[in-house]
Amino acid sequence: MTKSKIYRFLRPLLLGLAMFVWSLVGGWGISLALDSSPANVPERFRAGLESYLETCAGCHVPIPPEVMPTQSWQKILQRPAQHYGVSVPLVRVTQVIVWQYLNFFSRPAGKEEPIPLYVSQSRFFKVLHPNVALPKPAGNRTCITCHPGALKFDYRTLSPEWESK
């Protein structure tokens, strides 16, 4: 076999391998960058995370920011006095640092995506839970059934009955 034939054979193979490695490294990097778990939050957003957990986790499990689109978080934070029938006492400074955290770690809504105000309406949530029948109505602590560490912002650990599925 001549060198040009070997090169023509190896070129697509090497290109495919390079694309595979690039995708793998890029995907890993993006997943780390978008991971809003407390251990991965940069120092500049830590106060926002802590305020979010303090303010929100008293009444319901803290929802990872990426579950809801940025526009949803914006609507929720703009009207803390009308938060699902409860008035949330948010000082403006707290509101701003929580917004900075949520804005950085959330995602923009798709062009045709309606802006959900409930987690169960979130497109992202539905994709992550395709075969989960939620109770009607879903409560503010429903997540704990399958995610026992949800109050500690741990959604990766599943209850034993879901671990095997």
Contacts in CASP RR format, 6 or more apart in sequence:
PFRMAT RR
TARGET T0000
AUTHOR 0000-0000-0000
METHOD contacts of the structure
MODEL  1
MTKSKIYRFLRPLLLGLAMFVWSLVGGWGISLALDSSPANVPERFRAGLE
SYLETCAGCHVPIPPEVMPTQSWQKILQRPAQHYGVSVPLVRVTQVIVWQ
YLNFFSRPAGKEEPIPLYVSQSRFFKVLHPNVALPKPAGNRTCITCHPGA
LKFDYRTLSPEWESK
32 40 0 8 1.000
34 66 0 8 1.000
34 105 0 8 1.000
36 49 0 8 1.000
36 64 0 8 1.000
36 65 0 8 1.000
36 66 0 8 1.000
36 105 0 8 1.000
37 64 0 8 1.000
37 153 0 8 1.000
37 154 0 8 1.000
37 156 0 8 1.000
38 49 0 8 1.000
38 53 0 8 1.000
38 153 0 8 1.000
41 49 0 8 1.000
41 101 0 8 1.000
41 105 0 8 1.000
45 100 0 8 1.000
45 101 0 8 1.000
45 104 0 8 1.000
45 105 0 8 1.000
47 97 0 8 1.000
47 101 0 8 1.000
48 97 0 8 1.000
48 98 0 8 1.000
48 100 0 8 1.000
48 101 0 8 1.000
49 101 0 8 1.000
51 94 0 8 1.000
51 97 0 8 1.000
51 98 0 8 1.000
51 101 0 8 1.000
52 62 0 8 1.000
52 98 0 8 1.000
52 101 0 8 1.000
52 102 0 8 1.000
53 62 0 8 1.000
53 153 0 8 1.000
55 88 0 8 1.000
55 90 0 8 1.000
55 94 0 8 1.000
55 98 0 8 1.000
56 62 0 8 1.000
56 63 0 8 1.000
57 151 0 8 1.000
57 153 0 8 1.000
59 86 0 8 1.000
59 140 0 8 1.000
60 139 0 8 1.000
60 140 0 8 1.000
60 141 0 8 1.000
61 140 0 8 1.000
61 141 0 8 1.000
61 143 0 8 1.000
61 144 0 8 1.000
61 147 0 8 1.000
61 150 0 8 1.000
61 151 0 8 1.000
62 150 0 8 1.000
62 151 0 8 1.000
62 153 0 8 1.000
63 119 0 8 1.000
64 105 0 8 1.000
64 153 0 8 1.000
64 155 0 8 1.000
65 73 0 8 1.000
65 101 0 8 1.000
65 102 0 8 1.000
65 104 0 8 1.000
65 105 0 8 1.000
65 106 0 8 1.000
66 105 0 8 1.000
66 106 0 8 1.000
66 107 0 8 1.000
66 124 0 8 1.000
67 119 0 8 1.000
67 122 0 8 1.000
67 124 0 8 1.000
67 125 0 8 1.000
67 128 0 8 1.000
68 106 0 8 1.000
68 116 0 8 1.000
68 119 0 8 1.000
68 122 0 8 1.000
68 124 0 8 1.000
69 106 0 8 1.000
69 107 0 8 1.000
69 108 0 8 1.000
69 109 0 8 1.000
69 110 0 8 1.000
69 113 0 8 1.000
69 115 0 8 1.000
69 116 0 8 1.000
69 122 0 8 1.000
69 124 0 8 1.000
70 102 0 8 1.000
70 103 0 8 1.000
70 106 0 8 1.000
70 107 0 8 1.000
70 108 0 8 1.000
70 109 0 8 1.000
71 108 0 8 1.000
71 109 0 8 1.000
71 115 0 8 1.000
72 106 0 8 1.000
72 109 0 8 1.000
72 115 0 8 1.000
72 116 0 8 1.000
72 117 0 8 1.000
72 122 0 8 1.000
73 99 0 8 1.000
73 102 0 8 1.000
73 103 0 8 1.000
73 106 0 8 1.000
74 99 0 8 1.000
74 103 0 8 1.000
75 115 0 8 1.000
75 117 0 8 1.000
76 83 0 8 1.000
76 117 0 8 1.000
77 90 0 8 1.000
77 95 0 8 1.000
77 98 0 8 1.000
77 99 0 8 1.000
77 102 0 8 1.000
80 87 0 8 1.000
80 88 0 8 1.000
80 89 0 8 1.000
80 90 0 8 1.000
80 95 0 8 1.000
81 87 0 8 1.000
81 88 0 8 1.000
90 98 0 8 1.000
107 124 0 8 1.000
109 115 0 8 1.000
110 123 0 8 1.000
113 123 0 8 1.000
114 121 0 8 1.000
116 122 0 8 1.000
116 123 0 8 1.000
118 138 0 8 1.000
119 125 0 8 1.000
119 138 0 8 1.000
120 134 0 8 1.000
120 138 0 8 1.000
131 165 0 8 1.000
132 146 0 8 1.000
134 142 0 8 1.000
135 142 0 8 1.000
143 150 0 8 1.000
143 155 0 8 1.000
144 150 0 8 1.000
144 151 0 8 1.000
145 159 0 8 1.000
146 158 0 8 1.000
146 159 0 8 1.000
146 162 0 8 1.000
147 154 0 8 1.000
147 155 0 8 1.000
147 157 0 8 1.000
147 158 0 8 1.000
147 159 0 8 1.000
148 157 0 8 1.000
148 158 0 8 1.000
148 159 0 8 1.000
149 155 0 8 1.000
149 157 0 8 1.000
END
